Amino acid sequence: MIKHVVIWKLKEIEDGPKLKKEIDSLNGQIPGLISIETGLDLNRSSAAGDLILISIHESKDALDLYQDHPLHVKVRDKIVEAVTSRIVVDFEV
């Protein structure tokens, strides 16, 4: 299994709940995606991100399928427009 973690800084903090809902809508929609979890930061420190995604995929191939899946691409395009930075870590579990 592969765990995929993404942390974003948003241009507008008010966009967080809408983007969280968009990401959450992918749950159960893409083959090989075992689970997806999102969260909005409560810390508000300058070192913190604003929005996090943690997803688990059956394999590296399943993660690759997820990355190119049309539903993911649609959500990703919305996120790209709304963020100032992004950090990603993918690792085996």
PDB file of N, CA, C and O in Angstrom:
ATOM      1  N   MET A   1       0.847  -1.187   0.000  1.00  0.00           N
ATOM      2  CA  MET A   1       0.000   0.000   0.000  1.00  0.00           C
ATOM      3  C   MET A   1       0.887   1.244   0.000  1.00  0.00           C
ATOM      4  O   MET A   1       2.011   1.238   0.502  1.00  0.00           O
ATOM      5  N   ILE A   2       0.345   2.294  -0.575  1.00  0.00           N
ATOM      6  CA  ILE A   2       1.036   3.574  -0.644  1.00  0.00           C
ATOM      7  C   ILE A   2       0.189   4.632   0.062  1.00  0.00           C
ATOM      8  O   ILE A   2      -1.013   4.741  -0.179  1.00  0.00           O
ATOM      9  N   LYS A   3       0.822   5.397   0.921  1.00  0.00           N
ATOM     10  CA  LYS A   3       0.162   6.535   1.555  1.00  0.00           C
ATOM     11  C   LYS A   3       0.639   7.796   0.839  1.00  0.00           C
ATOM     12  O   LYS A   3       1.837   7.993   0.636  1.00  0.00           O
ATOM     13  N   HIS A   4      -0.308   8.638   0.462  1.00  0.00           N
ATOM     14  CA  HIS A   4      -0.071   9.871  -0.296  1.00  0.00           C
ATOM     15  C   HIS A   4      -0.505  11.027   0.592  1.00  0.00           C
ATOM     16  O   HIS A   4      -1.674  11.126   0.963  1.00  0.00           O
ATOM     17  N   VAL A   5       0.441  11.906   0.935  1.00  0.00           N
ATOM     18  CA  VAL A   5       0.161  13.028   1.832  1.00  0.00           C
ATOM     19  C   VAL A   5       0.490  14.325   1.103  1.00  0.00           C
ATOM     20  O   VAL A   5       1.586  14.488   0.567  1.00  0.00           O
ATOM     21  N   VAL A   6      -0.471  15.244   1.091  1.00  0.00           N
ATOM     22  CA  VAL A   6      -0.274  16.542   0.443  1.00  0.00           C
ATOM     23  C   VAL A   6      -0.701  17.626   1.427  1.00  0.00           C
ATOM     24  O   VAL A   6      -1.755  17.533   2.055  1.00  0.00           O
ATOM     25  N   ILE A   7       0.144  18.664   1.553  1.00  0.00           N
ATOM     26  CA  ILE A   7      -0.174  19.818   2.398  1.00  0.00           C
ATOM     27  C   ILE A   7      -0.118  21.064   1.519  1.00  0.00           C
ATOM     28  O   ILE A   7       0.855  21.288   0.798  1.00  0.00           O
ATOM     29  N   TRP A   8      -1.169  21.865   1.588  1.00  0.00           N
ATOM     30  CA  TRP A   8      -1.258  23.080   0.783  1.00  0.00           C
ATOM     31  C   TRP A   8      -1.348  24.321   1.663  1.00  0.00           C
ATOM     32  O   TRP A   8      -1.928  24.286   2.749  1.00  0.00           O
ATOM     33  N   LYS A   9      -0.773  25.405   1.186  1.00  0.00           N
ATOM     34  CA  LYS A   9      -1.022  26.758   1.690  1.00  0.00           C
ATOM     35  C   LYS A   9      -1.985  27.392   0.698  1.00  0.00           C
ATOM     36  O   LYS A   9      -1.743  27.359  -0.509  1.00  0.00           O
ATOM     37  N   LEU A  10      -3.058  27.959   1.188  1.00  0.00           N
ATOM     38  CA  LEU A  10      -4.090  28.542   0.332  1.00  0.00           C
ATOM     39  C   LEU A  10      -3.882  30.037   0.136  1.00  0.00           C
ATOM     40  O   LEU A  10      -3.385  30.730   1.024  1.00  0.00           O
ATOM     41  N   LYS A  11      -4.267  30.518  -1.030  1.00  0.00           N
ATOM     42  CA  LYS A  11      -4.260  31.960  -1.286  1.00  0.00           C
ATOM     43  C   LYS A  11      -5.279  32.647  -0.382  1.00  0.00           C
ATOM     44  O   LYS A  11      -5.009  33.698   0.200  1.00  0.00           O
ATOM     45  N   GLU A  12      -6.453  32.033  -0.279  1.00  0.00           N
ATOM     46  CA  GLU A  12      -7.554  32.559   0.540  1.00  0.00           C
ATOM     47  C   GLU A  12      -8.019  31.459   1.490  1.00  0.00           C
ATOM     48  O   GLU A  12      -8.548  30.442   1.043  1.00  0.00           O
ATOM     49  N   ILE A  13      -7.830  31.648   2.779  1.00  0.00           N
ATOM     50  CA  ILE A  13      -8.184  30.631   3.769  1.00  0.00           C
ATOM     51  C   ILE A  13      -9.663  30.243   3.683  1.00  0.00           C
ATOM     52  O   ILE A  13     -10.033  29.121   4.028  1.00  0.00           O
ATOM     53  N   GLU A  14     -10.500  31.165   3.226  1.00  0.00           N
ATOM     54  CA  GLU A  14     -11.937  30.908   3.119  1.00  0.00           C
ATOM     55  C   GLU A  14     -12.258  29.825   2.086  1.00  0.00           C
ATOM     56  O   GLU A  14     -13.350  29.259   2.113  1.00  0.00           O
ATOM     57  N   ASP A  15     -11.321  29.527   1.173  1.00  0.00           N
ATOM     58  CA  ASP A  15     -11.531  28.486   0.168  1.00  0.00           C
ATOM     59  C   ASP A  15     -11.376  27.083   0.735  1.00  0.00           C
ATOM     60  O   ASP A  15     -11.755  26.108   0.086  1.00  0.00           O
ATOM     61  N   GLY A  16     -10.825  26.970   1.934  1.00  0.00           N
ATOM     62  CA  GLY A  16     -10.543  25.669   2.526  1.00  0.00           C
ATOM     63  C   GLY A  16     -11.723  24.715   2.596  1.00  0.00           C
ATOM     64  O   GLY A  16     -11.613  23.589   2.109  1.00  0.00           O
ATOM     65  N   PRO A  17     -12.852  25.115   3.182  1.00  0.00           N
ATOM     66  CA  PRO A  17     -13.976  24.188   3.287  1.00  0.00           C
ATOM     67  C   PRO A  17     -14.491  23.696   1.934  1.00  0.00           C
ATOM     68  O   PRO A  17     -14.849  22.526   1.797  1.00  0.00           O
ATOM     69  N   LYS A  18     -14.529  24.565   0.954  1.00  0.00           N
ATOM     70  CA  LYS A  18     -15.002  24.179  -0.387  1.00  0.00           C
ATOM     71  C   LYS A  18     -14.039  23.165  -1.022  1.00  0.00           C
ATOM     72  O   LYS A  18     -14.473  22.172  -1.605  1.00  0.00           O
ATOM     73  N   LEU A  19     -12.748  23.421  -0.904  1.00  0.00           N
ATOM     74  CA  LEU A  19     -11.760  22.498  -1.469  1.00  0.00           C
ATOM     75  C   LEU A  19     -11.772  21.164  -0.736  1.00  0.00           C
ATOM     76  O   LEU A  19     -11.642  20.110  -1.358  1.00  0.00           O
ATOM     77  N   LYS A  20     -11.928  21.206   0.582  1.00  0.00           N
ATOM     78  CA  LYS A  20     -12.029  19.973   1.369  1.00  0.00           C
ATOM     79  C   LYS A  20     -13.185  19.126   0.870  1.00  0.00           C
ATOM     80  O   LYS A  20     -13.037  17.917   0.698  1.00  0.00           O
ATOM     81  N   LYS A  21     -14.317  19.736   0.640  1.00  0.00           N
ATOM     82  CA  LYS A  21     -15.501  19.020   0.146  1.00  0.00           C
ATOM     83  C   LYS A  21     -15.232  18.417  -1.237  1.00  0.00           C
ATOM     84  O   LYS A  21     -15.630  17.283  -1.505  1.00  0.00           O
ATOM     85  N   GLU A  22     -14.570  19.157  -2.102  1.00  0.00           N
ATOM     86  CA  GLU A  22     -14.226  18.655  -3.445  1.00  0.00           C
ATOM     87  C   GLU A  22     -13.335  17.414  -3.340  1.00  0.00           C
ATOM     88  O   GLU A  22     -13.580  16.412  -4.011  1.00  0.00           O
ATOM     89  N   ILE A  23     -12.303  17.486  -2.496  1.00  0.00           N
ATOM     90  CA  ILE A  23     -11.401  16.344  -2.333  1.00  0.00           C
ATOM     91  C   ILE A  23     -12.149  15.151  -1.741  1.00  0.00           C
ATOM     92  O   ILE A  23     -12.002  14.026  -2.217  1.00  0.00           O
ATOM     93  N   ASP A  24     -12.945  15.396  -0.712  1.00  0.00           N
ATOM     94  CA  ASP A  24     -13.698  14.318  -0.068  1.00  0.00           C
ATOM     95  C   ASP A  24     -14.634  13.611  -1.042  1.00  0.00           C
ATOM     96  O   ASP A  24     -14.936  12.432  -0.858  1.00  0.00           O
ATOM     97  N   SER A  25     -15.094  14.309  -2.069  1.00  0.00           N
ATOM     98  CA  SER A  25     -16.008  13.707  -3.044  1.00  0.00           C
ATOM     99  C   SER A  25     -15.347  12.600  -3.854  1.00  0.00           C
ATOM    100  O   SER A  25     -16.044  11.821  -4.505  1.00  0.00           O
ATOM    101  N   LEU A  26     -14.028  12.511  -3.831  1.00  0.00           N
ATOM    102  CA  LEU A  26     -13.307  11.467  -4.574  1.00  0.00           C
ATOM    103  C   LEU A  26     -13.372  10.116  -3.861  1.00  0.00           C
ATOM    104  O   LEU A  26     -13.118   9.081  -4.478  1.00  0.00           O
ATOM    105  N   ASN A  27     -13.706  10.115  -2.582  1.00  0.00           N
ATOM    106  CA  ASN A  27     -13.727   8.879  -1.806  1.00  0.00           C
ATOM    107  C   ASN A  27     -14.670   7.857  -2.433  1.00  0.00           C
ATOM    108  O   ASN A  27     -15.851   8.132  -2.647  1.00  0.00           O
ATOM    109  N   GLY A  28     -14.130   6.677  -2.724  1.00  0.00           N
ATOM    110  CA  GLY A  28     -14.939   5.606  -3.302  1.00  0.00           C
ATOM    111  C   GLY A  28     -15.182   5.740  -4.795  1.00  0.00           C
ATOM    112  O   GLY A  28     -15.918   4.936  -5.365  1.00  0.00           O
ATOM    113  N   GLN A  29     -14.591   6.724  -5.440  1.00  0.00           N
ATOM    114  CA  GLN A  29     -14.864   6.992  -6.851  1.00  0.00           C
ATOM    115  C   GLN A  29     -13.760   6.531  -7.807  1.00  0.00           C
ATOM    116  O   GLN A  29     -13.980   6.484  -9.018  1.00  0.00           O
ATOM    117  N   ILE A  30     -12.583   6.191  -7.288  1.00  0.00           N
ATOM    118  CA  ILE A  30     -11.441   5.871  -8.143  1.00  0.00           C
ATOM    119  C   ILE A  30     -10.917   4.488  -7.778  1.00  0.00           C
ATOM    120  O   ILE A  30     -10.613   4.235  -6.612  1.00  0.00           O
ATOM    121  N   PRO A  31     -10.804   3.589  -8.753  1.00  0.00           N
ATOM    122  CA  PRO A  31     -10.282   2.243  -8.470  1.00  0.00           C
ATOM    123  C   PRO A  31      -8.900   2.304  -7.827  1.00  0.00           C
ATOM    124  O   PRO A  31      -8.046   3.090  -8.239  1.00  0.00           O
ATOM    125  N   GLY A  32      -8.690   1.467  -6.814  1.00  0.00           N
ATOM    126  CA  GLY A  32      -7.404   1.396  -6.144  1.00  0.00           C
ATOM    127  C   GLY A  32      -7.221   2.392  -5.014  1.00  0.00           C
ATOM    128  O   GLY A  32      -6.252   2.310  -4.260  1.00  0.00           O
ATOM    129  N   LEU A  33      -8.159   3.341  -4.892  1.00  0.00           N
ATOM    130  CA  LEU A  33      -8.135   4.310  -3.785  1.00  0.00           C
ATOM    131  C   LEU A  33      -8.843   3.675  -2.595  1.00  0.00           C
ATOM    132  O   LEU A  33     -10.060   3.495  -2.616  1.00  0.00           O
ATOM    133  N   ILE A  34      -8.087   3.340  -1.567  1.00  0.00           N
ATOM    134  CA  ILE A  34      -8.645   2.659  -0.397  1.00  0.00           C
ATOM    135  C   ILE A  34      -9.363   3.641   0.518  1.00  0.00           C
ATOM    136  O   ILE A  34     -10.481   3.381   0.964  1.00  0.00           O
ATOM    137  N   SER A  35      -8.715   4.772   0.797  1.00  0.00           N
ATOM    138  CA  SER A  35      -9.342   5.762   1.673  1.00  0.00           C
ATOM    139  C   SER A  35      -8.762   7.134   1.374  1.00  0.00           C
ATOM    140  O   SER A  35      -7.672   7.276   0.819  1.00  0.00           O
ATOM    141  N   ILE A  36      -9.534   8.132   1.767  1.00  0.00           N
ATOM    142  CA  ILE A  36      -9.100   9.513   1.593  1.00  0.00           C
ATOM    143  C   ILE A  36      -9.572  10.299   2.811  1.00  0.00           C
ATOM    144  O   ILE A  36     -10.713  10.161   3.252  1.00  0.00           O
ATOM    145  N   GLU A  37      -8.690  11.115   3.338  1.00  0.00           N
ATOM    146  CA  GLU A  37      -9.001  11.920   4.522  1.00  0.00           C
ATOM    147  C   GLU A  37      -8.444  13.320   4.288  1.00  0.00           C
ATOM    148  O   GLU A  37      -7.343  13.476   3.758  1.00  0.00           O
ATOM    149  N   THR A  38      -9.199  14.328   4.682  1.00  0.00           N
ATOM    150  CA  THR A  38      -8.748  15.708   4.550  1.00  0.00           C
ATOM    151  C   THR A  38      -8.943  16.431   5.869  1.00  0.00           C
ATOM    152  O   THR A  38      -9.733  16.011   6.714  1.00  0.00           O
ATOM    153  N   GLY A  39      -8.216  17.517   6.032  1.00  0.00           N
ATOM    154  CA  GLY A  39      -8.376  18.311   7.241  1.00  0.00           C
ATOM    155  C   GLY A  39      -7.963  19.751   7.004  1.00  0.00           C
ATOM    156  O   GLY A  39      -7.097  20.048   6.182  1.00  0.00           O
ATOM    157  N   LEU A  40      -8.609  20.633   7.748  1.00  0.00           N
ATOM    158  CA  LEU A  40      -8.294  22.063   7.727  1.00  0.00           C
ATOM    159  C   LEU A  40      -7.513  22.402   8.984  1.00  0.00           C
ATOM    160  O   LEU A  40      -7.869  21.963  10.078  1.00  0.00           O
ATOM    161  N   ASP A  41      -6.459  23.176   8.836  1.00  0.00           N
ATOM    162  CA  ASP A  41      -5.583  23.509   9.955  1.00  0.00           C
ATOM    163  C   ASP A  41      -6.296  24.340  11.015  1.00  0.00           C
ATOM    164  O   ASP A  41      -7.046  25.264  10.700  1.00  0.00           O
ATOM    165  N   LEU A  42      -6.051  23.999  12.263  1.00  0.00           N
ATOM    166  CA  LEU A  42      -6.566  24.770  13.396  1.00  0.00           C
ATOM    167  C   LEU A  42      -5.472  25.631  14.030  1.00  0.00           C
ATOM    168  O   LEU A  42      -5.766  26.522  14.827  1.00  0.00           O
ATOM    169  N   ASN A  43      -4.230  25.369  13.683  1.00  0.00           N
ATOM    170  CA  ASN A  43      -3.068  25.970  14.322  1.00  0.00           C
ATOM    171  C   ASN A  43      -2.864  27.432  13.949  1.00  0.00           C
ATOM    172  O   ASN A  43      -2.639  28.276  14.816  1.00  0.00           O
ATOM    173  N   ARG A  44      -2.942  27.722  12.672  1.00  0.00           N
ATOM    174  CA  ARG A  44      -2.779  29.081  12.125  1.00  0.00           C
ATOM    175  C   ARG A  44      -1.390  29.674  12.370  1.00  0.00           C
ATOM    176  O   ARG A  44      -1.227  30.893  12.303  1.00  0.00           O
ATOM    177  N   SER A  45      -0.380  28.831  12.653  1.00  0.00           N
ATOM    178  CA  SER A  45       0.973  29.374  12.779  1.00  0.00           C
ATOM    179  C   SER A  45       1.561  29.551  11.383  1.00  0.00           C
ATOM    180  O   SER A  45       1.078  28.953  10.422  1.00  0.00           O
ATOM    181  N   SER A  46       2.591  30.361  11.273  1.00  0.00           N
ATOM    182  CA  SER A  46       3.206  30.597   9.966  1.00  0.00           C
ATOM    183  C   SER A  46       3.879  29.334   9.428  1.00  0.00           C
ATOM    184  O   SER A  46       4.132  29.235   8.227  1.00  0.00           O
ATOM    185  N   ALA A  47       4.170  28.373  10.296  1.00  0.00           N
ATOM    186  CA  ALA A  47       4.803  27.125   9.869  1.00  0.00           C
ATOM    187  C   ALA A  47       3.793  26.080   9.406  1.00  0.00           C
ATOM    188  O   ALA A  47       4.184  25.056   8.846  1.00  0.00           O
ATOM    189  N   ALA A  48       2.511  26.318   9.628  1.00  0.00           N
ATOM    190  CA  ALA A  48       1.485  25.324   9.330  1.00  0.00           C
ATOM    191  C   ALA A  48       0.953  25.471   7.915  1.00  0.00           C
ATOM    192  O   ALA A  48       0.921  26.566   7.355  1.00  0.00           O
ATOM    193  N   GLY A  49       0.531  24.332   7.343  1.00  0.00           N
ATOM    194  CA  GLY A  49      -0.230  24.357   6.106  1.00  0.00           C
ATOM    195  C   GLY A  49      -1.675  24.687   6.424  1.00  0.00           C
ATOM    196  O   GLY A  49      -2.058  24.759   7.592  1.00  0.00           O
ATOM    197  N   ASP A  50      -2.481  24.888   5.386  1.00  0.00           N
ATOM    198  CA  ASP A  50      -3.891  25.225   5.575  1.00  0.00           C
ATOM    199  C   ASP A  50      -4.826  24.032   5.358  1.00  0.00           C
ATOM    200  O   ASP A  50      -5.875  23.931   5.995  1.00  0.00           O
ATOM    201  N   LEU A  51      -4.435  23.133   4.453  1.00  0.00           N
ATOM    202  CA  LEU A  51      -5.283  22.007   4.063  1.00  0.00           C
ATOM    203  C   LEU A  51      -4.393  20.795   3.845  1.00  0.00           C
ATOM    204  O   LEU A  51      -3.325  20.903   3.241  1.00  0.00           O
ATOM    205  N   ILE A  52      -4.834  19.635   4.339  1.00  0.00           N
ATOM    206  CA  ILE A  52      -4.061  18.402   4.169  1.00  0.00           C
ATOM    207  C   ILE A  52      -4.935  17.314   3.562  1.00  0.00           C
ATOM    208  O   ILE A  52      -6.135  17.230   3.823  1.00  0.00           O
ATOM    209  N   LEU A  53      -4.302  16.491   2.753  1.00  0.00           N
ATOM    210  CA  LEU A  53      -4.919  15.293   2.175  1.00  0.00           C
ATOM    211  C   LEU A  53      -4.048  14.113   2.571  1.00  0.00           C
ATOM    212  O   LEU A  53      -2.826  14.152   2.429  1.00  0.00           O
ATOM    213  N   ILE A  54      -4.691  13.063   3.068  1.00  0.00           N
ATOM    214  CA  ILE A  54      -4.009  11.803   3.322  1.00  0.00           C
ATOM    215  C   ILE A  54      -4.842  10.725   2.644  1.00  0.00           C
ATOM    216  O   ILE A  54      -5.990  10.487   3.020  1.00  0.00           O
ATOM    217  N   SER A  55      -4.258  10.077   1.644  1.00  0.00           N
ATOM    218  CA  SER A  55      -4.982   9.009   0.959  1.00  0.00           C
ATOM    219  C   SER A  55      -4.138   7.752   0.961  1.00  0.00           C
ATOM    220  O   SER A  55      -2.909   7.808   1.003  1.00  0.00           O
ATOM    221  N   ILE A  56      -4.820   6.612   0.915  1.00  0.00           N
ATOM    222  CA  ILE A  56      -4.154   5.315   0.874  1.00  0.00           C
ATOM    223  C   ILE A  56      -4.580   4.619  -0.411  1.00  0.00           C
ATOM    224  O   ILE A  56      -5.761   4.567  -0.753  1.00  0.00           O
ATOM    225  N   HIS A  57      -3.579   4.083  -1.116  1.00  0.00           N
ATOM    226  CA  HIS A  57      -3.791   3.442  -2.410  1.00  0.00           C
ATOM    227  C   HIS A  57      -3.268   2.017  -2.347  1.00  0.00           C
ATOM    228  O   HIS A  57      -2.324   1.724  -1.614  1.00  0.00           O
ATOM    229  N   GLU A  58      -3.888   1.132  -3.121  1.00  0.00           N
ATOM    230  CA  GLU A  58      -3.513  -0.281  -3.104  1.00  0.00           C
ATOM    231  C   GLU A  58      -2.056  -0.508  -3.481  1.00  0.00           C
ATOM    232  O   GLU A  58      -1.420  -1.425  -2.961  1.00  0.00           O
ATOM    233  N   SER A  59      -1.520   0.314  -4.377  1.00  0.00           N
ATOM    234  CA  SER A  59      -0.164   0.123  -4.891  1.00  0.00           C
ATOM    235  C   SER A  59       0.318   1.418  -5.540  1.00  0.00           C
ATOM    236  O   SER A  59      -0.437   2.383  -5.657  1.00  0.00           O
ATOM    237  N   LYS A  60       1.570   1.429  -5.956  1.00  0.00           N
ATOM    238  CA  LYS A  60       2.105   2.575  -6.698  1.00  0.00           C
ATOM    239  C   LYS A  60       1.349   2.736  -8.017  1.00  0.00           C
ATOM    240  O   LYS A  60       1.072   3.859  -8.439  1.00  0.00           O
ATOM    241  N   ASP A  61       1.018   1.631  -8.661  1.00  0.00           N
ATOM    242  CA  ASP A  61       0.235   1.702  -9.902  1.00  0.00           C
ATOM    243  C   ASP A  61      -1.141   2.322  -9.650  1.00  0.00           C
ATOM    244  O   ASP A  61      -1.638   3.092 -10.472  1.00  0.00           O
ATOM    245  N   ALA A  62      -1.753   1.986  -8.515  1.00  0.00           N
ATOM    246  CA  ALA A  62      -3.051   2.570  -8.167  1.00  0.00           C
ATOM    247  C   ALA A  62      -2.927   4.070  -7.916  1.00  0.00           C
ATOM    248  O   ALA A  62      -3.816   4.834  -8.292  1.00  0.00           O
ATOM    249  N   LEU A  63      -1.838   4.497  -7.289  1.00  0.00           N
ATOM    250  CA  LEU A  63      -1.600   5.930  -7.087  1.00  0.00           C
ATOM    251  C   LEU A  63      -1.433   6.624  -8.430  1.00  0.00           C
ATOM    252  O   LEU A  63      -1.966   7.715  -8.634  1.00  0.00           O
ATOM    253  N   ASP A  64      -0.701   6.005  -9.345  1.00  0.00           N
ATOM    254  CA  ASP A  64      -0.525   6.582 -10.681  1.00  0.00           C
ATOM    255  C   ASP A  64      -1.865   6.699 -11.403  1.00  0.00           C
ATOM    256  O   ASP A  64      -2.122   7.701 -12.071  1.00  0.00           O
ATOM    257  N   LEU A  65      -2.719   5.686 -11.273  1.00  0.00           N
ATOM    258  CA  LEU A  65      -4.053   5.728 -11.870  1.00  0.00           C
ATOM    259  C   LEU A  65      -4.865   6.877 -11.280  1.00  0.00           C
ATOM    260  O   LEU A  65      -5.537   7.608 -12.008  1.00  0.00           O
ATOM    261  N   TYR A  66      -4.799   7.032  -9.966  1.00  0.00           N
ATOM    262  CA  TYR A  66      -5.482   8.119  -9.266  1.00  0.00           C
ATOM    263  C   TYR A  66      -5.025   9.481  -9.796  1.00  0.00           C
ATOM    264  O   TYR A  66      -5.849  10.359 -10.054  1.00  0.00           O
ATOM    265  N   GLN A  67      -3.713   9.652  -9.957  1.00  0.00           N
ATOM    266  CA  GLN A  67      -3.170  10.934 -10.411  1.00  0.00           C
ATOM    267  C   GLN A  67      -3.731  11.352 -11.769  1.00  0.00           C
ATOM    268  O   GLN A  67      -3.957  12.538 -12.007  1.00  0.00           O
ATOM    269  N   ASP A  68      -3.958  10.381 -12.664  1.00  0.00           N
ATOM    270  CA  ASP A  68      -4.422  10.672 -14.019  1.00  0.00           C
ATOM    271  C   ASP A  68      -5.927  10.509 -14.204  1.00  0.00           C
ATOM    272  O   ASP A  68      -6.447  10.785 -15.285  1.00  0.00           O
ATOM    273  N   HIS A  69      -6.632  10.067 -13.170  1.00  0.00           N
ATOM    274  CA  HIS A  69      -8.077   9.835 -13.282  1.00  0.00           C
ATOM    275  C   HIS A  69      -8.799  11.168 -13.512  1.00  0.00           C
ATOM    276  O   HIS A  69      -8.488  12.157 -12.848  1.00  0.00           O
ATOM    277  N   PRO A  70      -9.759  11.204 -14.443  1.00  0.00           N
ATOM    278  CA  PRO A  70     -10.459  12.461 -14.754  1.00  0.00           C
ATOM    279  C   PRO A  70     -11.113  13.140 -13.551  1.00  0.00           C
ATOM    280  O   PRO A  70     -11.131  14.369 -13.488  1.00  0.00           O
ATOM    281  N   LEU A  71     -11.640  12.391 -12.612  1.00  0.00           N
ATOM    282  CA  LEU A  71     -12.253  13.007 -11.427  1.00  0.00           C
ATOM    283  C   LEU A  71     -11.191  13.705 -10.576  1.00  0.00           C
ATOM    284  O   LEU A  71     -11.416  14.804 -10.068  1.00  0.00           O
ATOM    285  N   HIS A  72     -10.037  13.060 -10.426  1.00  0.00           N
ATOM    286  CA  HIS A  72      -8.949  13.681  -9.674  1.00  0.00           C
ATOM    287  C   HIS A  72      -8.418  14.910 -10.397  1.00  0.00           C
ATOM    288  O   HIS A  72      -8.173  15.941  -9.770  1.00  0.00           O
ATOM    289  N   VAL A  73      -8.238  14.809 -11.707  1.00  0.00           N
ATOM    290  CA  VAL A  73      -7.710  15.936 -12.481  1.00  0.00           C
ATOM    291  C   VAL A  73      -8.625  17.150 -12.347  1.00  0.00           C
ATOM    292  O   VAL A  73      -8.141  18.276 -12.236  1.00  0.00           O
ATOM    293  N   LYS A  74      -9.937  16.937 -12.356  1.00  0.00           N
ATOM    294  CA  LYS A  74     -10.902  18.033 -12.209  1.00  0.00           C
ATOM    295  C   LYS A  74     -10.722  18.735 -10.856  1.00  0.00           C
ATOM    296  O   LYS A  74     -10.707  19.964 -10.792  1.00  0.00           O
ATOM    297  N   VAL A  75     -10.588  17.964  -9.790  1.00  0.00           N
ATOM    298  CA  VAL A  75     -10.394  18.530  -8.458  1.00  0.00           C
ATOM    299  C   VAL A  75      -9.017  19.191  -8.364  1.00  0.00           C
ATOM    300  O   VAL A  75      -8.888  20.294  -7.833  1.00  0.00           O
ATOM    301  N   ARG A  76      -7.996  18.518  -8.879  1.00  0.00           N
ATOM    302  CA  ARG A  76      -6.630  19.050  -8.844  1.00  0.00           C
ATOM    303  C   ARG A  76      -6.547  20.418  -9.518  1.00  0.00           C
ATOM    304  O   ARG A  76      -5.876  21.320  -9.018  1.00  0.00           O
ATOM    305  N   ASP A  77      -7.228  20.568 -10.648  1.00  0.00           N
ATOM    306  CA  ASP A  77      -7.192  21.848 -11.361  1.00  0.00           C
ATOM    307  C   ASP A  77      -7.768  22.982 -10.513  1.00  0.00           C
ATOM    308  O   ASP A  77      -7.269  24.106 -10.560  1.00  0.00           O
ATOM    309  N   LYS A  78      -8.807  22.693  -9.744  1.00  0.00           N
ATOM    310  CA  LYS A  78      -9.389  23.704  -8.846  1.00  0.00           C
ATOM    311  C   LYS A  78      -8.411  24.058  -7.726  1.00  0.00           C
ATOM    312  O   LYS A  78      -8.278  25.222  -7.347  1.00  0.00           O
ATOM    313  N   ILE A  79      -7.737  23.045  -7.207  1.00  0.00           N
ATOM    314  CA  ILE A  79      -6.792  23.270  -6.118  1.00  0.00           C
ATOM    315  C   ILE A  79      -5.596  24.092  -6.600  1.00  0.00           C
ATOM    316  O   ILE A  79      -5.157  25.018  -5.918  1.00  0.00           O
ATOM    317  N   VAL A  80      -5.076  23.749  -7.773  1.00  0.00           N
ATOM    318  CA  VAL A  80      -3.910  24.469  -8.311  1.00  0.00           C
ATOM    319  C   VAL A  80      -4.175  25.967  -8.378  1.00  0.00           C
ATOM    320  O   VAL A  80      -3.283  26.770  -8.105  1.00  0.00           O
ATOM    321  N   GLU A  81      -5.390  26.341  -8.738  1.00  0.00           N
ATOM    322  CA  GLU A  81      -5.749  27.756  -8.839  1.00  0.00           C
ATOM    323  C   GLU A  81      -5.832  28.441  -7.475  1.00  0.00           C
ATOM    324  O   GLU A  81      -5.716  29.663  -7.384  1.00  0.00           O
ATOM    325  N   ALA A  82      -6.033  27.652  -6.413  1.00  0.00           N
ATOM    326  CA  ALA A  82      -6.324  28.220  -5.096  1.00  0.00           C
ATOM    327  C   ALA A  82      -5.150  28.204  -4.123  1.00  0.00           C
ATOM    328  O   ALA A  82      -5.280  28.691  -3.000  1.00  0.00           O
ATOM    329  N   VAL A  83      -3.999  27.651  -4.534  1.00  0.00           N
ATOM    330  CA  VAL A  83      -2.906  27.487  -3.583  1.00  0.00           C
ATOM    331  C   VAL A  83      -1.682  28.317  -3.944  1.00  0.00           C
ATOM    332  O   VAL A  83      -1.473  28.705  -5.094  1.00  0.00           O
ATOM    333  N   THR A  84      -0.874  28.575  -2.901  1.00  0.00           N
ATOM    334  CA  THR A  84       0.403  29.246  -3.116  1.00  0.00           C
ATOM    335  C   THR A  84       1.565  28.267  -3.030  1.00  0.00           C
ATOM    336  O   THR A  84       2.624  28.504  -3.611  1.00  0.00           O
ATOM    337  N   SER A  85       1.371  27.162  -2.303  1.00  0.00           N
ATOM    338  CA  SER A  85       2.434  26.162  -2.211  1.00  0.00           C
ATOM    339  C   SER A  85       1.841  24.794  -1.906  1.00  0.00           C
ATOM    340  O   SER A  85       0.707  24.659  -1.445  1.00  0.00           O
ATOM    341  N   ARG A  86       2.671  23.773  -2.189  1.00  0.00           N
ATOM    342  CA  ARG A  86       2.244  22.379  -2.036  1.00  0.00           C
ATOM    343  C   ARG A  86       3.454  21.551  -1.652  1.00  0.00           C
ATOM    344  O   ARG A  86       4.537  21.714  -2.214  1.00  0.00           O
ATOM    345  N   ILE A  87       3.259  20.656  -0.685  1.00  0.00           N
ATOM    346  CA  ILE A  87       4.288  19.693  -0.281  1.00  0.00           C
ATOM    347  C   ILE A  87       3.661  18.296  -0.373  1.00  0.00           C
ATOM    348  O   ILE A  87       2.536  18.085   0.081  1.00  0.00           O
ATOM    349  N   VAL A  88       4.390  17.354  -0.958  1.00  0.00           N
ATOM    350  CA  VAL A  88       3.876  15.995  -1.151  1.00  0.00           C
ATOM    351  C   VAL A  88       4.871  14.982  -0.620  1.00  0.00           C
ATOM    352  O   VAL A  88       6.080  15.138  -0.787  1.00  0.00           O
ATOM    353  N   VAL A  89       4.357  13.944   0.022  1.00  0.00           N
ATOM    354  CA  VAL A  89       5.168  12.777   0.415  1.00  0.00           C
ATOM    355  C   VAL A  89       4.351  11.543   0.096  1.00  0.00           C
ATOM    356  O   VAL A  89       3.191  11.438   0.494  1.00  0.00           O
ATOM    357  N   ASP A  90       4.963  10.595  -0.633  1.00  0.00           N
ATOM    358  CA  ASP A  90       4.368   9.298  -0.917  1.00  0.00           C
ATOM    359  C   ASP A  90       5.281   8.242  -0.297  1.00  0.00           C
ATOM    360  O   ASP A  90       6.496   8.276  -0.490  1.00  0.00           O
ATOM    361  N   PHE A  91       4.687   7.294   0.454  1.00  0.00           N
ATOM    362  CA  PHE A  91       5.512   6.263   1.084  1.00  0.00           C
ATOM    363  C   PHE A  91       4.746   4.959   1.228  1.00  0.00           C
ATOM    364  O   PHE A  91       3.516   4.939   1.262  1.00  0.00           O
ATOM    365  N   GLU A  92       5.508   3.865   1.314  1.00  0.00           N
ATOM    366  CA  GLU A  92       4.902   2.552   1.468  1.00  0.00           C
ATOM    367  C   GLU A  92       4.513   2.313   2.917  1.00  0.00           C
ATOM    368  O   GLU A  92       5.216   2.720   3.842  1.00  0.00           O
ATOM    369  N   VAL A  93       3.373   1.642   3.097  1.00  0.00           N
ATOM    370  CA  VAL A  93       2.926   1.245   4.433  1.00  0.00           C
ATOM    371  C   VAL A  93       2.707  -0.248   4.471  1.00  0.00           C
ATOM    372  O   VAL A  93       2.328  -0.790   5.509  1.00  0.00           O
TER     373      VAL A  93
END
